[in-house]
Amino acid sequence: MPRFVGPLDAELAAEAAAGLAHAGRRLRRALDALAAFDAARRGRAGCDAEHRRHLVADAAEAYWGYVVQRELLGLQDAEYIGREYGVPPEVRLAMGPRVGRRSRRG
């Protein structure tokens, strides 16, 4: 785990905290969007499967980004984050960067 003890360390710690907070908010937004989509389509046939795949991919990339940010700070706990944020199994299985196209930054 990084130790912030030098003259610039307060700024480095603040940047690390800001980056981690941003990644956490991005994950929360992506998971909320997926949950809202699923709630809206309950009981309705003919859902937009392509849109849902996109939402799962967004959430999987955001989950990966948050886990990586935490690991850079020495926090090796992807399973804890999955439980704490309620990451669905399909998002956990798809965790990683987008392949084949640029992702949207959030």
Number of C-alpha atoms within 10 A of each C-alpha: 10 8 8 12 9 8 8 9 12 12 11 13 16 11 12 16 15 12 15 20 14 15 22 21 15 21 25 18 16 22 24 14 17 23 14 11 16 13 10 11 12 9 9 7 7 7 14 10 9 9 12 15 12 12 20 23 23 29 29 26 25 28 30 21 20 23 24 18 21 22 14 14 15 11 12 15 11 17 11 10 16 16 10 9 13 11 18 16 10 12 22 18 9 17 20 19 17 15 9 6 7 8 12 8 7 12
